[in-house]
């Protein structure tokens, strides 16, 4: 077996820079140049999920010269989006992007539904975790009213969440107890 030549090391910051530049190219005439930059980024780092997702999107909307080129572009877009799902450990964004692709370009509504539902479930889990953490941070900063307001919002969306309830417990205990309102004293008549 012939030894493999090690690939040249490219800093992740360079790959991210290529991705950012490609992201800024939104005009129709810049599509080909944007895809070239994304291909360069992905050649250096094939698992760079943001570039995989953007390349998948750009390939779907690129203007190809003929049907064969369009099919090849869509095939490449699907491959990039599938790589994004794998490389991101099935992140919400990659699942949703692949779901949209399957629905819009292939008309595969059953598969699209599975990916979109999985993406939504992942996103909701991240949202619940994020809100719980934010409630904890607001409590630690002494911003009790904001923590309560966020907790109420979170409980509206996640009424059975033990995590949200656990984060809210110390906040509610730290709130000053409201003083009961006194009934106004009756006025004396003269």
CORDA-V691152 format. One record per residue. N is the residue number from 1. RES is the residue in one letter. SS is DSSP state (alpha for helix, beta for strand, coil for the rest). PHI is phi in radians with two decimals (999 if undefined). OMEGA is omega in degrees with one decimal (* if undefined). Layout:
[[N | RES | SS | PHI | OMEGA] [N | RES | SS | PHI | OMEGA]]
This chain:
[[1 | X | coil | 999 | -178.1] [2 | X | coil | -1.36 | 179.8] [3 | X | coil | -1.16 | 179.5] [4 | X | coil | -1.40 | 175.8] [5 | X | coil | -1.36 | -179.0] [6 | X | coil | -1.12 | 179.5] [7 | X | coil | -1.27 | -179.7] [8 | X | coil | -1.20 | -178.4] [9 | X | coil | -1.29 | 176.0] [10 | X | coil | -2.16 | -179.2] [11 | X | coil | -1.17 | 178.4] [12 | X | alpha | -1.05 | 178.6] [13 | X | alpha | -1.09 | 177.4] [14 | X | alpha | -1.19 | 178.5] [15 | X | alpha | -1.13 | 178.8] [16 | X | alpha | -1.10 | 178.7] [17 | X | alpha | -1.13 | 176.6] [18 | X | alpha | -1.06 | 179.5] [19 | X | alpha | -1.09 | 179.3] [20 | X | alpha | -1.07 | 179.0] [21 | X | alpha | -1.10 | 179.8] [22 | X | alpha | -1.15 | 179.6] [23 | X | alpha | -1.12 | -178.7] [24 | X | alpha | -1.27 | -177.9] [25 | X | coil | -1.50 | -174.2] [26 | X | coil | -1.98 | -179.7] [27 | X | coil | -1.29 | -176.7] [28 | X | alpha | -0.98 | -178.3] [29 | X | alpha | -1.24 | -177.5] [30 | X | alpha | -1.69 | -175.2] [31 | X | alpha | -1.02 | -177.7] [32 | X | alpha | -1.12 | 179.8] [33 | X | alpha | -1.15 | 177.8] [34 | X | alpha | -1.07 | 179.1] [35 | X | alpha | -1.14 | 176.7] [36 | X | alpha | -1.10 | 178.4] [37 | X | alpha | -1.11 | 179.5] [38 | X | alpha | -1.15 | 176.2] [39 | X | alpha | -1.06 | 178.0] [40 | X | alpha | -1.10 | 178.9] [41 | X | alpha | -1.10 | -177.8] [42 | X | alpha | -1.31 | 174.0] [43 | X | alpha | -1.17 | 179.8] [44 | X | alpha | -1.32 | -177.4] [45 | X | coil | -2.53 | -173.9] [46 | X | coil | -1.12 | -178.8] [47 | X | coil | -1.85 | 179.6] [48 | X | coil | -1.37 | -170.6] [49 | X | alpha | -1.00 | 179.9] [50 | X | alpha | -0.99 | 178.8] [51 | X | alpha | -1.24 | 177.2] [52 | X | alpha | -1.08 | -179.6] [53 | X | alpha | -1.16 | -179.4] [54 | X | alpha | -1.15 | 178.5] [55 | X | alpha | -1.09 | 177.1] [56 | X | alpha | -1.05 | 178.5] [57 | X | alpha | -1.17 | -176.1] [58 | X | alpha | -1.14 | 179.1] [59 | X | alpha | -1.13 | 179.3] [60 | X | alpha | -1.19 | -175.6] [61 | X | alpha | -1.84 | -178.3] [62 | X | coil | -1.22 | 179.5] [63 | X | coil | -1.61 | 179.9] [64 | X | coil | -1.63 | -177.8] [65 | X | coil | -1.31 | -178.0] [66 | X | coil | -2.62 | -177.2] [67 | X | alpha | -1.11 | 179.8] [68 | X | alpha | -1.15 | 179.1] [69 | X | alpha | -1.16 | 179.5] [70 | X | alpha | -1.11 | 177.5] [71 | X | alpha | -1.08 | 179.4] [72 | X | alpha | -1.11 | 178.5] [73 | X | alpha | -1.13 | 178.8] [74 | X | alpha | -1.20 | 176.0] [75 | X | alpha | -1.10 | 178.4] [76 | X | alpha | -1.15 | 178.1] [77 | X | alpha | -1.06 | 179.2] [78 | X | alpha | -1.07 | 179.7] [79 | X | alpha | -1.07 | 178.3] [80 | X | alpha | -1.08 | -178.6] [81 | X | alpha | -1.19 | 175.5] [82 | X | alpha | -1.15 | 175.8] [83 | X | alpha | -1.08 | 179.8] [84 | X | alpha | -1.10 | 178.1] [85 | X | alpha | -1.07 | -179.7] [86 | X | alpha | -1.20 | -176.2] [87 | X | alpha | -1.16 | -177.4] [88 | X | coil | -1.63 | -176.0] [89 | X | coil | 1.00 | 176.6] [90 | X | coil | 1.08 | 177.5] [91 | X | coil | -1.14 | -179.9] [92 | X | alpha | -1.02 | -177.3] [93 | X | alpha | -1.07 | -177.7] [94 | X | alpha | -1.24 | 177.7] [95 | X | alpha | -1.12 | 179.8] [96 | X | alpha | -1.13 | -179.4] [97 | X | alpha | -1.07 | 178.0] [98 | X | alpha | -1.16 | 177.3] [99 | X | alpha | -1.06 | 176.2] [100 | X | alpha | -1.02 | -179.4] [101 | X | alpha | -1.00 | -178.0] [102 | X | alpha | -1.08 | 179.8] [103 | X | alpha | -1.25 | -172.3] [104 | X | alpha | -1.29 | -172.5] [105 | X | alpha | -1.62 | -176.5] [106 | X | alpha | -1.95 | -178.8] [107 | X | coil | 1.14 | -178.8] [108 | X | coil | -1.56 | -172.1] [109 | X | alpha | -1.18 | 179.5] [110 | X | alpha | -1.15 | 178.6] [111 | X | alpha | -1.15 | 178.9] [112 | X | alpha | -1.03 | 179.9] [113 | X | alpha | -1.05 | 179.9] [114 | X | alpha | -1.05 | -179.5] [115 | X | alpha | -1.17 | -179.9] [116 | X | alpha | -1.13 | 177.8] [117 | X | alpha | -1.10 | 178.2] [118 | X | alpha | -1.10 | 178.3] [119 | X | alpha | -1.14 | 178.8] [120 | X | alpha | -1.12 | 179.1] [121 | X | alpha | -1.06 | 177.5] [122 | X | alpha | -1.09 | -178.7] [123 | X | alpha | -1.10 | 178.4] [124 | X | alpha | -1.12 | 177.6] [125 | X | alpha | -1.11 | 177.9] [126 | X | alpha | -1.11 | 179.4] [127 | X | alpha | -1.09 | 179.0] [128 | X | alpha | -1.07 | 178.4] [129 | X | alpha | -1.11 | -179.7] [130 | X | alpha | -1.12 | 179.5] [131 | X | alpha | -1.14 | 178.6] [132 | X | alpha | -1.06 | 178.0] [133 | X | alpha | -1.10 | 179.8] [134 | X | alpha | -1.18 | 175.4] [135 | X | alpha | -1.05 | 178.1] [136 | X | alpha | -1.05 | -179.1] [137 | X | alpha | -1.16 | 179.2] [138 | X | alpha | -1.07 | 177.0] [139 | X | alpha | -1.10 | -180.0] [140 | X | alpha | -1.10 | 178.9] [141 | X | coil | -1.52 | 179.5] [142 | X | coil | 1.37 | -178.7] [143 | X | coil | -1.64 | -170.5] [144 | X | alpha | -1.13 | -178.2] [145 | X | alpha | -1.09 | 178.3] [146 | X | alpha | -1.15 | 178.8] [147 | X | alpha | -1.11 | 178.5] [148 | X | alpha | -1.13 | -179.5] [149 | X | alpha | -1.07 | 178.4] [150 | X | alpha | -1.15 | 178.7] [151 | X | alpha | -1.06 | 178.0] [152 | X | alpha | -1.12 | 178.2] [153 | X | alpha | -1.11 | -179.8] [154 | X | alpha | -1.14 | 179.6] [155 | X | alpha | -1.18 | 175.9] [156 | X | alpha | -1.11 | -179.9] [157 | X | alpha | -1.45 | -177.8] [158 | X | coil | -2.17 | -173.9] [159 | X | coil | -1.11 | -177.9] [160 | X | coil | -1.78 | -175.5] [161 | X | coil | -1.31 | 175.5] [162 | X | alpha | -1.20 | -178.0] [163 | X | alpha | -1.11 | 178.7] [164 | X | alpha | -1.12 | 180.0] [165 | X | alpha | -1.07 | 179.1] [166 | X | alpha | -1.13 | 178.3] [167 | X | alpha | -1.18 | -177.9] [168 | X | alpha | -1.36 | -175.4] [169 | X | alpha | -0.95 | -179.9] [170 | X | alpha | -1.18 | 178.7] [171 | X | alpha | -1.12 | -178.3] [172 | X | alpha | -1.12 | 179.2] [173 | X | alpha | -1.19 | -177.6] [174 | X | alpha | -1.46 | 180.0] [175 | X | coil | -1.17 | 175.9] [176 | X | coil | -1.15 | 179.3] [177 | X | coil | -1.28 | -179.0] [178 | X | coil | -1.17 | 177.9] [179 | X | coil | -1.34 | 178.9] [180 | X | coil | -1.14 | 179.8] [181 | X | coil | -1.31 | 176.2] [182 | X | coil | -1.43 | 173.5] [183 | X | coil | -1.30 | -179.4] [184 | X | coil | -1.06 | 179.1] [185 | X | coil | -1.12 | -179.7] [186 | X | coil | -1.13 | -180.0] [187 | X | coil | -1.39 | 176.6] [188 | X | coil | -1.44 | 175.9] [189 | X | coil | -1.70 | 178.1] [190 | X | coil | -1.84 | *]]
